[in-house]
Amino acid sequence: MSKVSDSLLPKILYVFGDMSGGGHNLQAFKTIYYSGAADNCVVVSLSDGDDKTIENKLGELGLSVIYLNMNKFRLSAAVKELRRIAAENNCAIAHSNGLKSDLMCSLAFGKSDTVHVITLHNYLKEDAFLRMSSSKAKIAVSVQKRVLNRCGHIIACSKTLCSKMLADNPKLRITAIQNGVDIANFVKGDKSALRKQHGVGEDKIIIISTGRMVPRKRIIETAEAFLNAGLPEKYELWMVGSGECFEEYKNRFSGEEKIRFLGRRSDIADLLSMADVFVSSSESEGLPLAVLEAVSAGLPVYLSDIPQHLEITGEYPDAGKTYTLGNTDELARLFRGTEDYLQNAQTVSLEGGPFDITVMGDSYRDYYIEAARQEVKK
């Protein structure tokens, strides 16, 4: 393996589970772009699918995707193919993204000179049991534990997640690089003009939530607190996002005219600019990009008091208010106090801070260079 200089990124093999536009995939794409790795990388997807969001974005950078179309019947062949791709392209690092790709890279590169880097986007001991059956969740957590114990280069997307993982295993070789948001893409727009364009009244007070419609987001908690608050007619709650529970939630509150389920949208920045307050009732996160996007767009936030949310308000105390997870009465009180709160709410700038995407990209670049240098010294 050739020596890596301080100023030159090693060649990196990025391994995705698929090319869907989920949050962890999108963040991996941003890592490629903002670290500077797009000029010197190879991208592999373990499976094909209808959602090509990330492939399309990679195409804009001039990058193509190699599909392995892996399944349980050709696991060994897929492992060998990963090794071949890394060797033929002289990749010094393989960076995996998600449990499936983490496992594949562990099998392919666990005993090779190729450095395996893992980024963790959630705390699987919480998240798996919220979206899988108990038996499947136990298997997933067990597999992850084995993979992480074999890996010498693990990155957590938040300080909170890093601390949780170290509490489980103090010997884990893990560091935190906090998620960053594309500040330039989430600048407060012209609220009045956007509302006029979309037919939204100037007098409306819009509370918005963005993210996947899944149980851990506690969408029902948000909606019930909104209804229990007994707010005037001018208040609306906008729930933006798709997911496995979208139709269930939409149908459950179909009779409530002040609650709008907008589905998946490509104009999130405009919707945030039209809104007045952002809310997240989530019970488990890595480091929530939806919250960071809202803060970047100039919105004050109402957040459940989970550690990942507190990590954000700890860095930026003026960003918003928190309430006790699960306490709908407390959240309803926040909703009722919105007009008074907005009179003195502070606008927070994330530029140059720990949640700026360029800071995140620089941190990944430095990490890659140091990881490759350590391998050369062995």
C-alpha positions in Angstrom: 0.0 0.0 0.0 1.4 3.4 -1.0 2.0 6.0 1.6 -0.8 8.6 2.2 0.3 12.2 2.5 -1.3 14.7 4.8 -3.0 16.6 2.0 -4.2 13.6 -0.1 -7.3 11.5 0.6 -6.8 7.7 0.1 -9.1 6.0 -2.4 -12.3 4.9 -0.7 -14.8 2.2 -1.4 -18.3 3.2 -0.2 -20.6 0.3 0.4 -24.4 1.0 0.6 -27.2 -1.4 1.4 -29.3 0.2 -1.4 -29.7 3.5 -3.2 -32.8 4.7 -1.4 -33.1 8.2 -0.2 -33.2 7.4 3.6 -31.6 9.7 6.1 -28.5 7.5 6.7 -27.9 7.1 2.9 -28.3 10.8 2.3 -25.8 11.6 5.0 -23.4 9.1 3.5 -23.7 10.8 0.2 -23.0 14.2 1.9 -20.0 12.6 3.5 -18.7 11.7 0.0 -19.3 15.2 -1.3 -18.1 17.3 1.6 -15.1 15.3 2.6 -13.7 15.7 -1.0 -13.8 11.9 -1.5 -16.0 12.2 -4.7 -12.8 12.8 -6.7 -11.3 9.5 -5.6 -13.8 6.8 -4.7 -15.8 3.8 -5.8 -19.5 3.2 -4.8 -21.1 -0.2 -4.4 -24.7 -1.0 -3.6 -25.5 -4.5 -2.2 -29.0 -4.5 -3.7 -31.1 -2.9 -6.4 -34.5 -1.3 -5.9 -37.0 1.1 -7.3 -35.7 4.1 -5.2 -32.6 5.5 -7.0 -32.4 8.8 -5.1 -28.8 8.4 -4.1 -27.7 6.9 -7.4 -29.1 10.0 -9.1 -27.3 12.3 -6.7 -24.0 10.4 -7.2 -24.5 10.7 -11.0 -24.5 14.5 -10.6 -21.0 14.1 -9.2 -19.9 12.0 -12.1 -20.0 8.8 -10.0 -21.6 5.5 -11.1 -22.8 2.7 -8.9 -21.7 -1.0 -9.0 -24.6 -3.3 -8.0 -23.8 -6.6 -6.4 -27.5 -7.6 -6.0 -26.6 -9.6 -2.9 -28.8 -12.2 -1.4 -28.4 -15.0 1.2 -27.7 -17.6 -1.6 -24.7 -15.8 -2.9 -23.2 -14.2 0.2 -19.8 -15.8 -0.3 -19.7 -14.7 -4.0 -20.6 -11.1 -3.0 -17.8 -11.0 -0.3 -15.3 -12.1 -2.9 -16.6 -9.5 -5.4 -16.2 -6.8 -2.8 -12.6 -7.8 -2.3 -12.0 -7.8 -6.0 -13.5 -4.4 -6.5 -11.4 -2.9 -3.7 -8.2 -4.6 -4.9 -8.6 -3.6 -8.6 -9.4 0.0 -7.7 -6.6 0.2 -5.1 -9.0 1.3 -2.3 -7.2 1.9 1.0 -10.5 2.3 2.9 -13.9 0.6 2.8 -16.6 2.7 4.4 -19.9 0.9 5.2 -23.3 2.5 5.9 -25.9 0.4 7.7 -25.9 -3.1 9.3 -26.0 -5.1 6.1 -23.1 -3.2 4.5 -21.2 -3.2 7.9 -21.5 -7.0 8.0 -20.4 -7.5 4.4 -17.4 -5.2 4.8 -16.4 -7.0 8.0 -16.5 -10.3 6.2 -14.6 -9.0 3.2 -12.0 -6.8 4.9 -11.7 -8.0 8.5 -8.4 -9.6 7.9 -7.1 -7.5 5.0 -5.0 -4.4 4.6 -8.1 -2.5 3.5 -9.2 -0.3 6.5 -12.9 -0.8 7.4 -14.6 2.3 8.6 -18.2 2.1 10.0 -20.5 5.1 10.7 -23.3 4.4 13.1 -26.4 6.5 12.6 -28.6 5.1 15.4 -28.5 3.2 18.6 -29.6 -0.2 17.4 -30.4 -1.5 20.9 -33.2 1.1 21.0 -34.0 1.4 17.3 -34.2 -2.3 16.4 -36.8 -3.1 19.0 -39.0 -0.2 17.8 -39.1 -1.4 14.2 -38.6 -5.2 14.2 -40.0 -8.2 16.0 -38.1 -9.0 19.3 -36.4 -12.1 17.8 -35.2 -10.2 14.7 -34.1 -7.2 16.8 -32.0 -9.5 19.1 -30.3 -11.1 16.1 -29.5 -7.6 14.6 -28.1 -6.4 17.9 -26.0 -9.5 18.2 -24.6 -9.3 14.7 -23.8 -5.6 15.1 -21.9 -6.4 18.4 -19.7 -8.9 16.6 -19.0 -6.6 13.7 -18.1 -3.7 15.9 -15.8 -5.7 18.0 -13.8 -6.6 14.9 -13.7 -3.1 13.6 -11.0 -0.6 14.6 -12.5 2.5 13.0 -16.0 3.3 14.2 -17.6 6.7 13.9 -20.8 7.7 15.8 -22.9 10.5 14.2 -23.4 12.2 17.6 -21.6 12.5 21.0 -24.7 10.9 22.6 -24.5 7.8 20.4 -20.8 7.5 21.0 -21.3 7.6 24.8 -24.1 5.0 24.6 -21.9 2.6 22.6 -19.0 3.1 25.0 -21.2 2.4 28.0 -22.1 -0.9 26.4 -18.5 -1.7 25.5 -15.7 0.6 26.9 -13.1 -1.1 24.7 -14.9 -0.1 21.5 -12.7 1.9 19.1 -15.2 4.7 18.4 -15.2 8.4 18.0 -17.9 11.0 17.3 -18.2 13.1 14.2 -21.5 15.0 14.6 -24.0 15.1 11.8 -24.0 18.3 9.8 -26.6 20.1 7.8 -26.3 21.9 4.4 -26.8 25.4 5.8 -26.9 27.0 2.3 -29.9 24.8 1.5 -31.9 25.7 4.6 -31.8 29.5 4.7 -34.9 31.3 5.9 -36.9 32.2 2.8 -39.5 35.0 2.3 -42.2 33.7 4.5 -44.9 36.1 3.2 -44.2 35.4 -0.5 -44.1 31.7 0.0 -47.3 31.6 1.9 -49.0 33.7 -0.8 -47.6 31.3 -3.4 -49.0 28.3 -1.6 -52.3 29.8 -0.5 -51.5 29.9 3.2 -53.0 32.7 5.2 -50.7 35.3 6.7 -52.4 35.0 10.1 -51.9 31.2 10.3 -49.5 29.8 13.0 -47.9 26.7 11.5 -46.3 24.1 13.7 -44.3 21.6 11.5 -42.8 18.2 12.0 -40.6 16.5 9.3 -39.3 13.0 9.2 -40.3 9.4 8.6 -43.7 8.2 9.7 -42.5 5.4 12.0 -43.3 4.5 15.6 -40.1 5.9 17.2 -41.0 9.4 16.0 -44.2 9.3 18.2 -46.3 11.2 15.6 -49.5 10.3 17.5 -48.1 12.0 20.6 -47.4 15.2 18.7 -50.9 15.2 17.1 -52.7 14.4 20.4 -50.9 17.1 22.2 -51.8 19.6 19.5 -55.5 18.7 19.8 -55.4 18.7 23.6 -54.0 22.2 23.6 -57.3 23.6 22.5 -55.7 26.0 20.1 -57.5 28.7 18.1 -58.5 28.0 14.5 -55.5 29.9 13.1 -53.2 27.1 14.3 -52.2 24.2 12.0 -50.0 21.2 12.4 -48.1 20.1 9.3 -46.8 16.5 9.4 -44.3 16.0 6.5 -42.8 12.7 5.5 -43.6 9.2 4.4 -43.0 5.8 5.9 -44.6 2.6 7.0 -47.2 4.3 9.3 -48.1 7.1 7.0 -51.6 5.8 5.9 -52.4 4.7 9.5 -51.6 8.1 11.0 -53.3 10.0 8.2 -56.5 8.0 8.5 -56.5 8.3 12.3 -56.6 12.1 12.2 -58.5 12.4 8.9 -61.3 14.2 10.6 -59.1 16.9 12.0 -58.9 19.8 9.6 -56.1 21.6 11.4 -53.8 18.6 11.1 -52.4 18.1 7.6 -50.4 15.0 6.6 -48.4 16.2 3.5 -46.4 13.0 2.7 -43.0 13.0 1.3 -42.0 16.4 -0.1 -39.0 17.8 -2.1 -39.6 21.4 -1.0 -38.8 20.9 2.7 -36.8 24.2 2.8 -39.9 26.2 1.6 -42.2 24.4 4.0 -39.9 25.2 6.9 -39.7 28.9 5.8 -43.5 29.1 5.8 -43.8 27.6 9.3 -43.4 29.2 12.7 -42.3 26.4 15.0 -40.8 22.9 14.5 -41.7 20.0 16.8 -40.1 16.5 17.3 -41.5 14.0 19.8 -39.0 11.3 18.8 -37.9 8.7 21.4 -34.7 7.6 19.6 -32.3 9.3 17.2 -28.7 9.3 16.0 -28.5 13.0 15.7 -31.7 14.3 14.0 -31.0 16.1 10.8 -34.7 17.3 10.6 -34.1 19.3 13.8 -30.9 20.8 12.5 -32.6 21.7 9.2 -35.3 23.5 11.1 -32.9 25.4 13.3 -30.9 26.4 10.2 -34.1 27.7 8.5 -34.6 30.0 11.5 -37.3 28.1 13.3 -37.5 27.7 17.1 -38.0 24.0 18.1 -40.0 22.1 20.6 -38.2 18.8 21.4 -38.7 15.7 23.6 -35.9 15.6 26.1 -34.0 12.6 24.7 -30.2 12.9 24.9 -29.8 13.4 21.2 -32.1 16.4 21.3 -30.4 17.7 24.4 -27.1 17.5 22.5 -28.4 20.1 20.1 -29.9 22.4 22.7 -26.8 22.0 24.8 -24.7 23.5 21.9 -27.4 26.1 21.1 -29.6 26.8 24.2 -31.5 29.5 22.4 -32.6 27.0 19.7 -35.8 26.1 21.5 -37.6 24.3 24.3 -37.8 20.7 25.5 -40.5 18.7 27.2 -40.6 15.4 29.0 -40.8 12.5 26.5 -44.3 11.1 26.6 -45.9 13.9 28.5 -48.5 15.2 26.1 -49.8 17.7 28.7 -46.4 19.3 28.8 -46.1 19.5 25.1 -49.7 20.9 24.8 -48.6 23.7 27.2 -45.7 24.5 24.9 -48.1 24.7 22.0 -50.5 27.0 23.9 -47.6 29.4 24.7 -46.4 29.6 21.1 -47.5 33.2 20.3 -45.8 34.6 23.4 -42.7 32.5 22.8 -42.4 33.7 19.2 -42.2 37.3 20.3 -38.8 36.7 21.9 -37.5 33.6 20.1 -33.9 33.8 19.0 -32.7 32.9 15.5 -29.7 30.6 15.7 -26.9 30.3 13.2 -25.2 26.9 12.7 -22.5 28.3 10.4 -19.1 27.3 11.4 -20.4 25.3 14.4 -20.4 21.6 15.1 -23.5 20.9 13.0 -22.3 22.7 9.9 -21.9 20.2 7.0 -18.6 21.6 6.0 -17.2 21.0 9.5 -18.5 17.5 9.3 -16.8 17.0 5.9 -13.5 18.3 7.1 -13.6 15.9 10.1 -14.3 12.9 7.9 -11.4 13.9 5.5 -9.0 14.1 8.5 -10.3 10.8 9.8 -9.8 9.0 6.5 -6.2 10.3 6.1 -5.2 9.4 9.6 -6.9 5.9 9.4 -5.0 5.1 6.2 -1.7 6.5 7.6 -2.1 4.2 10.6 -2.5 1.2 8.3 0.6 2.1 6.4 2.7 2.2 9.6 1.7 -1.3 10.6 
